[in-house]
Amino acid sequence: MLVFYLPSEQPLRIGITTSRKVGNAVFRNRMRRLVREAARRILIPQAGALCFDIVVVVKKDLPDTLEQQAFDRAMVSLHKRLQKATARNRP
């Protein structure tokens, strides 16, 4: 999974992309649901303080048995990075 983010003047926006190389439609939709749920629980509550455009790219090397906790850990790590980036960008 790759995550790209850029500072923005608008509130937090998240985009999720999965290509056909990732797997069949059922698997791609499951990955999108897991990412969306992790973002909803971890990033959205602090969205007022975060002004970024985020794109999550789901890659094909993910195992079929991924659980929600793996995506939650990834979102917690992303949240910490975004907080550091916000602190650096403020005067």
C-alpha positions in Angstrom: 0.0 0.0 0.0 1.3 3.4 -1.0 0.1 6.7 0.5 0.7 10.1 -1.2 -0.2 13.3 0.5 0.0 17.0 -0.2 -0.8 20.0 1.9 -4.1 21.6 1.0 -6.1 24.7 2.0 -9.2 22.6 2.1 -10.1 20.1 4.8 -9.0 16.5 4.7 -9.8 14.6 1.4 -9.1 11.0 0.9 -9.0 9.1 -2.4 -8.5 5.3 -2.7 -7.4 3.6 -5.9 -7.1 -0.1 -6.7 -6.2 -1.4 -10.2 -7.3 -4.7 -11.7 -3.8 -6.1 -11.0 -4.7 -6.2 -7.3 -7.3 -8.9 -7.8 -10.9 -9.6 -8.6 -13.6 -7.1 -7.9 -14.5 -8.7 -4.6 -11.0 -8.4 -3.3 -10.5 -4.8 -4.6 -13.8 -3.7 -3.0 -12.8 -5.4 0.3 -9.5 -3.5 0.3 -11.2 -0.2 -0.3 -13.7 -0.9 2.5 -10.9 -1.7 4.9 -9.0 1.4 4.0 -12.1 3.6 4.2 -13.1 2.2 7.6 -9.6 2.8 9.0 -9.6 6.3 7.7 -13.0 7.0 9.1 -12.0 5.8 12.6 -8.6 7.3 12.8 -8.1 10.2 10.5 -11.6 11.7 10.2 -12.1 12.5 14.0 -9.1 14.9 13.7 -9.9 16.1 10.2 -10.3 19.7 11.3 -6.7 20.1 12.2 -5.5 18.2 9.1 -5.6 20.0 5.7 -4.2 17.4 3.2 -5.2 15.7 0.0 -4.4 12.0 0.5 -4.4 9.2 -2.1 -4.1 5.6 -1.0 -2.9 3.2 -3.7 -3.6 -0.4 -2.9 -0.8 -2.6 -4.4 -1.1 -6.2 -5.6 1.3 -7.7 -3.1 -1.1 -7.6 -0.2 -2.1 -11.0 1.3 -5.7 -12.2 1.1 -5.9 -12.5 4.9 -5.4 -8.9 5.8 -7.5 -7.8 8.8 -8.7 -4.4 9.8 -6.0 -4.0 12.4 -3.3 -3.9 9.7 -5.0 -0.9 8.1 -5.6 0.7 11.4 -1.9 0.6 12.2 -1.1 2.1 8.8 -3.6 4.9 9.4 -2.1 5.6 12.8 1.3 5.8 11.2 0.0 8.1 8.5 -1.8 10.3 11.1 1.6 10.8 13.0 3.3 11.8 9.8 0.6 14.2 8.9 0.8 15.8 12.3 4.6 16.2 11.9 4.1 17.7 8.4 1.5 20.1 9.8 3.8 21.2 12.6 6.6 21.9 10.1 4.4 23.9 7.8 3.1 26.2 10.5 5.0 29.4 11.1 
